[in-house]
Amino acid sequence: MKIPVQCLIVLICVPLVALADAYKCKQPNGSMSFQDTPCAKDAVGSTVALPKIETVDQSAKTAEGNPKKQKSYGLGGTPQSGESDYQKERAAKAAKEQKEEVDAKNKMAKCQRARQQLDVLNVARPVYKVDSNGNRNYVSDDNRAAEIAAEQQKAAEACN
């Protein structure tokens, strides 16, 4: 059986046309649907040409002749093109929250350390401080009250 050349051309071109179109189908129950495959046999349908989506607005050129990029919006109205202002805001907010969390943990650690030092000074036994050379310098009973006052002030500053 010999197939005419025109039929072969039509058969080759039909799938290419179908890739660029959508199908509007009216179902037997009266509902309408849009799909990328041809309508079912019991549905009445037509082909709908889809408009080409432009990423650059040619009508909105700046004075330098560079086109302005249009923003495309996804679900919830958030910009989707490149790294948007919304994404930058979220990243900055997350970084700020993380910094605040680290600062709070550091403040809590300083507060605990100051309270521990105060507790050590309040114990009724000899207390010493280690200098930069690793030598122990014992706090005399005369200086203990001044050291306690200084540690109380440090604890108050660190814990507020």
Secondary structure as GFF3:
##gff-version 3
##sequence-region A 1 160
A	DSSP	alpha_helix	5	19	.	.	.	ID=ss1
A	DSSP	beta_strand	21	26	.	.	.	ID=ss2
A	DSSP	beta_strand	32	35	.	.	.	ID=ss3
A	DSSP	beta_strand	44	49	.	.	.	ID=ss4
A	DSSP	beta_strand	56	61	.	.	.	ID=ss5
A	DSSP	beta_strand	67	69	.	.	.	ID=ss6
A	DSSP	three_ten_helix	75	77	.	.	.	ID=ss7
A	DSSP	alpha_helix	85	122	.	.	.	ID=ss8
A	DSSP	beta_strand	127	130	.	.	.	ID=ss9
A	DSSP	beta_strand	136	139	.	.	.	ID=ss10
A	DSSP	alpha_helix	141	159	.	.	.	ID=ss11
###
